[in-house]
Amino acid sequence: MSKQSNRHVVPNPDGGWDVKAPNAQRSSAHTLTQAEAEQRAKEIVGNLGGGEVVIHRPDGTIRDSDTVPPGNDPHPPKDRRH
């Protein structure tokens, strides 16, 4: 069984948005907008074999999450946004 590569889209305190692996000190990517960071996170996770992208609000709370194929979506019938 392979480990999924998850990423979080989080606000950067100096401005813009970061793509970070869970518990990572450094970001995988930095962008000016949340939409760009979300797209980059999905590219990274897709290249690593799929997993989960978790999108945070500017205050740091979780706004949304999306499973990138071939990741295992725990609720596929209900997730119609992506």
Residue pairs with C-beta under 8 A, 6 or more apart in sequence:
2 49
4 49
4 50
4 51
4 52
4 71
4 72
5 21
5 44
5 45
5 48
5 49
5 50
5 51
6 21
6 22
6 45
6 51
6 52
6 53
6 54
7 19
7 20
7 21
7 28
7 41
7 44
7 45
7 51
7 52
7 53
7 54
8 19
8 20
8 21
8 22
8 41
8 53
8 54
8 55
8 56
9 17
9 18
9 19
9 34
9 37
9 38
9 41
9 53
9 54
9 55
9 56
10 17
10 18
10 20
10 56
10 60
11 17
11 18
11 56
11 57
11 58
11 60
12 18
12 27
12 30
15 32
16 30
16 31
16 32
16 33
16 37
17 30
17 31
17 32
17 33
17 34
17 36
17 37
18 27
18 28
18 29
18 30
18 37
19 27
19 28
19 29
19 30
19 31
19 37
19 40
19 41
19 44
20 26
20 27
20 28
21 28
28 40
28 41
28 44
29 37
29 40
29 41
29 44
30 37
31 37
31 40
34 55
38 53
38 55
41 53
42 53
42 66
42 68
45 51
45 52
45 53
45 68
45 71
46 68
46 69
49 70
50 67
50 68
50 69
50 70
50 71
51 67
51 68
51 71
52 65
52 66
52 67
52 68
52 71
53 65
53 66
53 67
53 68
54 62
54 64
54 65
55 62
55 63
55 64
55 65
55 66
56 62
56 63
57 63
64 81
66 79
66 81
66 82
67 73
67 74
67 79
67 82
73 79
